[in-house]
């Protein structure tokens, strides 16, 4: 047992060292990035596409922020599930309130039965664009952007080898629910991983319009469950890359409860399994981050029961060092991202001693919740989301098996507004 304990301890602390190095790389990218923003006369005409089904808590704030961009030529294209959808009234009221003329709202006319509703909406929106639009930008209804968001997103596309640009979301750790804290802790790892693997996030994403037409990306969307994870692999075939824009770390203040978080994680992990170009690396990361710490806990309990006190001390000190190391990494990343978010005019998130203690407790809780979600996602063949059901037979074997216009009863009960 002692030899196994030594092996586990070295492996776990070695993995911690690797995570520290990756965290430093990400923090350097945040600190050393330079904004080379294009002047007005060089910014291409852009279509910003927002697909809606249901009234997200921050939808009004999202729409207001999109209609007040510091960008010369852009139009907001809203594709709403149906005119009976509650998002339709919110959108039309906000457009009227803002007096906006650069926005078009349309219902989803023909839901496709071999892809997700979001992908159906994207295909419809892009297919209707004329040749004057040189860039297509995607955004989610839970993303509240800052005035320079679109300019910062589009400017890097001036490089001939950059086909797409992206940011990422960042949750607040000061919520009232343990689900919010677990999601926050898990998202930290996801953000760093997506940066390293150059996986775009659909909540803040821009693609050159010509690439949508020249590559098979639009056709892929017409058969896919998820719109963003597959982009890197498609663009690489044409010698193009996805560029992460550090200034576009977008703060998300929504909260969720722990019981319903698991299913949301399962959907995310299913999308990764279907489309992530380095899915085995994701699995390896999960094994290292979830299985090894859990084995150390099991070893600690077994040694405690058998009275092998040297193994008890070894496993306890190893797990404590590992968990404390993760906490310090989280705090460093929080501070690094806060410096970016502060420039957006967002208030600074203050971490109290109670919040830091909750972050510490949430580390093992997050490992177990994510581990369970990953195991369950491996056998996931059907997905239910806001009153819609999909059958999943493979990356391009998506079937919409149950569809009806959105109703208020479909509103996800796990989403809360954080003020």
C-alpha positions as CSV (number, residue, x, y, z in Angstrom):
1,X,0.0,0.0,0.0
2,X,2.9,2.4,0.8
3,X,4.4,1.9,-2.7
4,X,1.0,2.6,-4.3
5,X,0.6,5.7,-2.1
6,X,4.0,7.0,-3.2
7,X,3.1,6.4,-6.9
8,X,-0.2,8.2,-6.5
9,X,1.3,11.1,-4.6
10,X,4.0,11.7,-7.2
11,X,1.5,11.4,-10.1
12,X,-1.0,13.8,-8.5
13,X,1.6,16.4,-7.6
14,X,3.1,16.0,-11.0
15,X,-0.3,16.7,-12.6
16,X,-0.6,19.8,-10.3
17,X,2.7,21.1,-11.6
18,X,1.5,20.6,-15.2
19,X,-1.7,22.5,-14.4
20,X,0.3,25.3,-12.8
21,X,2.4,25.7,-16.0
22,X,-0.7,25.8,-18.2
23,X,-2.3,28.4,-15.9
24,X,0.8,30.6,-16.2
25,X,0.6,30.3,-20.0
26,X,-3.0,31.4,-19.9
27,X,-2.4,34.3,-17.5
28,X,0.5,35.5,-19.7
29,X,-1.8,35.5,-22.7
30,X,-4.2,37.8,-20.7
31,X,-1.5,40.1,-19.6
32,X,0.6,40.3,-22.7
33,X,-2.1,40.6,-25.3
34,X,-2.2,43.8,-27.3
35,X,-5.3,45.3,-28.8
36,X,-4.7,46.2,-32.4
37,X,-8.1,47.6,-33.2
38,X,-9.0,48.5,-36.8
39,X,-10.1,52.1,-37.5
40,X,-13.7,52.6,-38.7
41,X,-12.8,52.7,-42.4
42,X,-11.1,49.2,-42.2
43,X,-13.8,47.4,-40.3
44,X,-15.9,45.1,-42.5
45,X,-19.7,45.1,-42.6
46,X,-20.8,42.4,-40.1
47,X,-23.9,40.5,-39.3
48,X,-24.4,39.7,-35.6
49,X,-26.6,36.6,-35.2
50,X,-28.6,35.8,-32.0
51,X,-30.7,32.7,-31.9
52,X,-33.5,32.7,-29.3
53,X,-35.8,30.1,-27.8
54,X,-37.3,31.2,-24.5
55,X,-36.7,34.3,-22.4
56,X,-33.3,34.1,-20.8
57,X,-33.0,36.2,-17.6
58,X,-30.5,38.7,-19.1
59,X,-32.0,38.9,-22.6
60,X,-33.1,42.5,-22.4
61,X,-29.6,43.5,-21.2
62,X,-28.0,41.4,-23.9
63,X,-30.1,43.1,-26.6
64,X,-29.4,46.6,-25.4
65,X,-25.7,45.9,-25.3
66,X,-25.7,44.5,-28.8
67,X,-27.6,47.5,-30.2
68,X,-25.1,50.0,-28.7
69,X,-21.8,48.8,-30.3
70,X,-18.9,51.1,-31.2
71,X,-18.9,49.7,-34.7
72,X,-19.7,51.5,-38.0
73,X,-21.4,48.9,-40.1
74,X,-23.3,46.1,-38.4
75,X,-26.7,44.6,-38.4
76,X,-28.3,42.5,-35.7
77,X,-30.1,39.4,-37.0
78,X,-32.5,37.8,-34.5
79,X,-33.9,34.4,-35.3
80,X,-36.6,33.5,-32.7
81,X,-38.2,30.1,-32.5
82,X,-41.7,31.4,-33.2
83,X,-43.7,34.6,-32.9
84,X,-45.4,33.1,-29.9
85,X,-42.1,32.7,-28.1
86,X,-41.8,35.1,-25.0
87,X,-38.4,36.2,-26.5
88,X,-40.2,37.7,-29.4
89,X,-42.0,40.3,-27.3
90,X,-38.9,41.1,-25.2
91,X,-36.9,41.6,-28.4
92,X,-39.5,43.8,-30.2
93,X,-40.1,45.9,-27.0
94,X,-36.3,46.4,-26.6
95,X,-35.9,47.3,-30.3
96,X,-38.7,49.9,-30.0
97,X,-37.2,51.3,-26.7
98,X,-33.8,51.7,-28.3
99,X,-35.1,53.1,-31.5
100,X,-32.8,50.7,-33.4
101,X,-32.9,50.5,-37.2
102,X,-30.0,48.1,-37.7
103,X,-31.9,45.0,-36.5
104,X,-34.0,42.4,-38.2
105,X,-36.2,39.9,-36.3
106,X,-37.4,36.8,-38.0
107,X,-39.1,33.5,-36.9
108,X,-37.4,30.2,-37.5
109,X,-39.4,29.3,-40.6
110,X,-38.4,25.7,-41.2
111,X,-37.0,23.7,-38.2
112,X,-34.6,21.1,-39.6
113,X,-35.0,17.6,-38.3
114,X,-31.4,16.5,-38.7
115,X,-29.7,19.2,-36.5
116,X,-30.3,21.3,-33.4
117,X,-32.7,24.2,-33.5
118,X,-29.8,26.6,-33.0
119,X,-28.0,25.2,-36.0
120,X,-31.3,25.5,-38.0
121,X,-31.5,29.1,-37.1
122,X,-27.8,29.8,-38.0
123,X,-28.2,28.2,-41.4
124,X,-31.3,30.3,-42.1
125,X,-29.7,33.5,-40.9
126,X,-26.4,33.0,-42.9
127,X,-28.2,31.8,-46.0
128,X,-30.1,35.1,-46.1
129,X,-27.1,37.4,-46.0
130,X,-26.0,39.2,-49.1
131,X,-22.4,39.5,-50.3
132,X,-21.9,42.9,-48.5
133,X,-21.5,41.1,-45.2
134,X,-17.8,40.0,-44.8
135,X,-18.0,38.7,-41.2
136,X,-20.6,36.8,-39.2
137,X,-20.6,37.2,-35.4
138,X,-22.4,34.8,-33.1
139,X,-23.6,35.6,-29.5
140,X,-25.7,33.9,-26.9
141,X,-28.6,35.4,-25.0
142,X,-26.8,35.1,-21.7
143,X,-23.9,37.3,-22.9
144,X,-24.0,41.0,-22.0
145,X,-21.3,42.6,-24.1
146,X,-19.4,45.8,-23.7
147,X,-19.4,48.7,-26.3
148,X,-16.1,47.6,-28.0
149,X,-17.1,43.9,-28.1
150,X,-17.7,43.7,-31.8
151,X,-14.7,45.8,-32.8
152,X,-12.4,43.7,-30.6
153,X,-13.9,40.5,-32.0
154,X,-13.6,41.4,-35.7
155,X,-10.2,43.3,-35.8
156,X,-8.0,40.1,-35.5
157,X,-9.7,38.7,-38.6
158,X,-7.7,41.2,-40.7
159,X,-4.8,38.6,-40.5
160,X,-5.0,36.4,-43.5
161,X,-4.5,33.2,-41.5
162,X,-7.1,33.9,-38.9
163,X,-10.5,32.5,-39.9
164,X,-12.4,32.8,-36.6
165,X,-12.0,34.7,-33.4
166,X,-13.5,33.9,-30.0
167,X,-13.7,34.9,-26.3
168,X,-15.0,32.9,-23.4
169,X,-17.4,33.1,-20.5
170,X,-16.4,33.7,-16.8
171,X,-18.8,33.1,-14.0
172,X,-18.9,34.9,-10.7
173,X,-18.0,32.9,-7.6
174,X,-20.2,34.9,-5.2
175,X,-23.5,33.2,-5.9
176,X,-26.0,31.8,-3.4
177,X,-26.1,28.3,-4.8
178,X,-23.6,25.4,-4.7
179,X,-24.5,24.7,-8.3
180,X,-23.2,28.1,-9.2
181,X,-20.0,27.5,-7.3
182,X,-19.4,24.1,-8.9
183,X,-20.0,25.5,-12.4
184,X,-17.6,28.4,-11.6
185,X,-14.8,26.0,-10.5
186,X,-15.4,23.6,-13.5
187,X,-15.5,26.5,-15.9
188,X,-12.0,27.7,-14.9
189,X,-10.6,24.4,-16.1
190,X,-12.7,24.5,-19.2
191,X,-11.6,28.1,-20.1
192,X,-7.9,27.2,-19.9
193,X,-8.4,23.9,-21.8
194,X,-10.4,25.7,-24.6
195,X,-7.6,28.3,-24.9
196,X,-4.9,25.6,-25.3
197,X,-6.9,23.5,-27.7
198,X,-8.2,26.6,-29.7
199,X,-11.8,25.6,-29.3
200,X,-14.2,28.5,-29.9
201,X,-17.1,29.5,-27.7
202,X,-20.4,30.2,-29.5
203,X,-21.3,33.0,-27.0
204,X,-18.7,35.3,-28.5
205,X,-17.5,34.1,-32.0
206,X,-16.8,35.7,-35.4
207,X,-16.1,33.9,-38.7
208,X,-15.2,35.3,-42.1
209,X,-18.3,35.0,-44.2
210,X,-16.4,33.7,-47.2
211,X,-15.2,30.7,-45.1
212,X,-18.7,29.8,-44.2
213,X,-19.4,29.4,-47.9
214,X,-16.0,28.0,-49.1
215,X,-15.7,25.4,-46.4
216,X,-18.2,22.8,-45.5
217,X,-19.0,24.6,-42.2
218,X,-22.5,25.7,-43.2
219,X,-23.3,22.2,-44.4
220,X,-21.9,20.8,-41.1
221,X,-24.1,23.1,-39.1
222,X,-27.1,21.7,-41.0
223,X,-26.3,18.2,-39.6
224,X,-24.9,19.0,-36.2
225,X,-26.0,19.2,-32.6
226,X,-23.5,21.9,-31.6
227,X,-22.2,24.9,-33.7
228,X,-18.9,25.9,-32.1
229,X,-16.7,22.9,-31.1
230,X,-16.4,21.6,-34.7
231,X,-15.1,24.9,-36.2
232,X,-11.4,24.4,-35.4
233,X,-11.2,21.1,-37.3
234,X,-13.1,22.5,-40.3
235,X,-10.9,25.6,-40.6
236,X,-7.7,23.7,-40.1
237,X,-8.4,21.8,-43.4
238,X,-8.1,25.1,-45.2
239,X,-5.0,26.4,-43.3
240,X,-7.0,28.8,-41.1
241,X,-6.9,29.1,-37.4
242,X,-9.1,30.1,-34.5
243,X,-7.7,33.1,-32.5
244,X,-8.6,33.6,-28.8
245,X,-9.1,37.3,-27.9
246,X,-8.2,37.8,-24.2
247,X,-10.1,41.0,-23.9
248,X,-13.3,39.1,-24.6
249,X,-13.7,37.3,-21.3
250,X,-17.4,37.8,-20.7
251,X,-18.8,37.9,-17.2
252,X,-21.9,35.8,-16.6
253,X,-24.0,36.5,-13.5
254,X,-26.7,33.8,-13.9
255,X,-26.9,31.2,-11.2
256,X,-27.9,27.6,-11.1
257,X,-28.8,25.0,-8.5
258,X,-26.7,21.9,-8.1
259,X,-29.3,19.1,-8.9
260,X,-30.0,20.5,-12.4
261,X,-26.4,21.4,-13.2
262,X,-25.5,17.7,-13.9
263,X,-27.7,17.5,-17.0
264,X,-26.3,20.7,-18.4
265,X,-22.8,19.3,-17.9
266,X,-23.8,16.1,-19.6
267,X,-25.0,18.1,-22.7
268,X,-21.7,20.0,-22.8
269,X,-19.6,16.8,-22.5
270,X,-21.8,15.1,-25.2
271,X,-20.9,17.9,-27.6
272,X,-17.3,17.6,-26.8
273,X,-17.4,13.8,-27.4
274,X,-19.1,14.3,-30.7
275,X,-17.0,17.2,-32.1
276,X,-13.9,17.9,-30.1
277,X,-10.8,17.3,-32.3
278,X,-8.9,16.2,-29.2
279,X,-11.5,14.3,-27.3
280,X,-9.1,11.7,-25.9
281,X,-7.1,14.6,-24.4
282,X,-10.2,15.8,-22.7
283,X,-10.8,12.3,-21.3
284,X,-7.1,12.1,-20.1
285,X,-7.5,15.5,-18.4
286,X,-10.7,14.3,-16.7
287,X,-9.0,11.1,-15.5
288,X,-6.0,13.1,-14.1
289,X,-8.2,15.8,-12.5
290,X,-11.0,13.5,-11.2
291,X,-9.8,9.9,-10.8
292,X,-6.4,10.5,-9.2
293,X,-7.6,12.8,-6.4
294,X,-10.5,10.4,-5.7
295,X,-8.0,7.4,-5.5
296,X,-5.9,9.4,-3.0
297,X,-9.0,9.9,-0.8
298,X,-9.9,6.2,-1.1
299,X,-6.3,5.3,-0.2
300,X,-6.5,7.6,2.8
301,X,-9.6,6.0,4.1
302,X,-8.3,2.5,3.5
303,X,-5.0,3.3,5.4
304,X,-7.0,4.8,8.2
305,X,-9.1,1.6,8.6
306,X,-6.0,-0.6,8.5
307,X,-3.9,1.6,10.8
308,X,-1.1,2.3,8.3
309,X,-0.4,5.7,9.6
310,X,2.5,6.5,7.4
311,X,0.2,6.1,4.4
312,X,-2.4,8.1,6.1
313,X,0.0,11.0,6.5
314,X,1.3,10.7,3.0
315,X,-2.1,10.6,1.3
316,X,-3.5,13.4,3.5
317,X,-0.5,15.7,2.9
318,X,-0.6,15.0,-0.8
319,X,-4.3,15.6,-1.2
320,X,-4.1,18.8,1.0
321,X,-1.2,20.1,-1.1
322,X,-3.0,19.4,-4.3
323,X,-6.3,21.0,-3.3
324,X,-4.6,24.0,-1.8
325,X,-2.5,24.3,-5.0
326,X,-5.7,24.3,-7.1
327,X,-7.3,27.0,-4.8
328,X,-4.2,29.2,-5.3
329,X,-4.4,28.7,-9.1
330,X,-8.1,29.6,-9.0
331,X,-7.4,32.8,-7.1
332,X,-4.6,33.8,-9.5
333,X,-6.9,33.2,-12.5
334,X,-9.7,35.1,-10.9
335,X,-7.4,38.1,-10.3
336,X,-6.1,37.8,-13.9
337,X,-9.5,37.7,-15.5
338,X,-10.8,40.5,-13.1
339,X,-8.2,42.8,-14.6
340,X,-9.7,42.2,-18.0
341,X,-13.3,42.4,-16.9
342,X,-12.6,45.6,-15.0
343,X,-11.8,47.4,-18.3
344,X,-15.3,46.6,-19.5
345,X,-16.7,48.8,-16.7
346,X,-17.9,45.8,-14.7
347,X,-17.7,46.1,-10.9
348,X,-14.9,44.2,-9.2
349,X,-15.9,40.8,-7.6
350,X,-14.8,40.9,-4.0
351,X,-13.8,37.6,-2.5
352,X,-14.6,37.2,1.1
353,X,-13.1,34.6,3.4
354,X,-16.4,32.7,3.3
355,X,-16.3,32.7,-0.5
356,X,-12.7,31.4,-0.6
357,X,-13.7,28.6,1.9
358,X,-16.6,27.7,-0.4
359,X,-14.2,27.6,-3.3
360,X,-12.0,25.2,-1.4
361,X,-14.9,22.9,-0.5
362,X,-16.2,23.1,-4.1
363,X,-13.0,21.7,-5.5
364,X,-13.6,18.0,-4.6
365,X,-17.4,18.5,-5.1
366,X,-16.7,19.7,-8.6
367,X,-14.5,16.7,-9.3
368,X,-17.2,14.3,-8.3
369,X,-20.1,16.1,-10.1
370,X,-18.1,16.4,-13.3
371,X,-16.9,12.8,-13.0
372,X,-20.5,11.6,-12.7
373,X,-21.6,13.8,-15.6
374,X,-18.8,12.5,-17.8
375,X,-19.7,8.8,-17.1
376,X,-23.4,9.4,-17.8
377,X,-22.7,11.4,-20.9
378,X,-20.9,8.5,-22.5
379,X,-24.2,6.6,-22.8
380,X,-26.3,9.6,-23.7
381,X,-28.4,8.9,-26.8
382,X,-31.3,11.4,-26.2
383,X,-31.2,15.0,-25.2
384,X,-34.1,17.1,-23.9
385,X,-33.7,20.9,-23.9
386,X,-36.5,23.5,-23.3
387,X,-39.3,21.2,-24.5
388,X,-37.3,19.8,-27.5
389,X,-36.0,16.3,-27.8
390,X,-33.2,15.0,-29.9
391,X,-32.0,11.5,-30.7
392,X,-28.2,11.3,-31.0
393,X,-26.8,8.5,-33.1
394,X,-23.4,10.1,-33.9
395,X,-21.8,13.5,-34.8
396,X,-23.9,13.7,-38.0
397,X,-26.7,11.5,-36.9
398,X,-28.9,14.1,-35.1
399,X,-32.6,13.7,-35.2
400,X,-35.2,16.1,-33.9
401,X,-37.8,13.7,-32.6
402,X,-40.1,16.0,-30.7
403,X,-40.7,19.7,-31.4
404,X,-43.2,22.3,-30.4
405,X,-43.1,26.0,-30.0
406,X,-41.6,27.2,-26.8
407,X,-43.9,27.5,-23.8
408,X,-43.3,29.1,-20.4
409,X,-43.4,25.7,-18.8
410,X,-40.2,24.9,-20.7
411,X,-38.3,27.6,-18.9
412,X,-35.3,25.9,-17.1
413,X,-35.8,26.0,-13.4
414,X,-32.1,25.9,-12.6
415,X,-31.4,29.4,-14.0
416,X,-31.6,32.3,-11.6
417,X,-30.9,36.0,-12.0
418,X,-28.0,37.2,-9.9
419,X,-28.3,40.9,-9.1
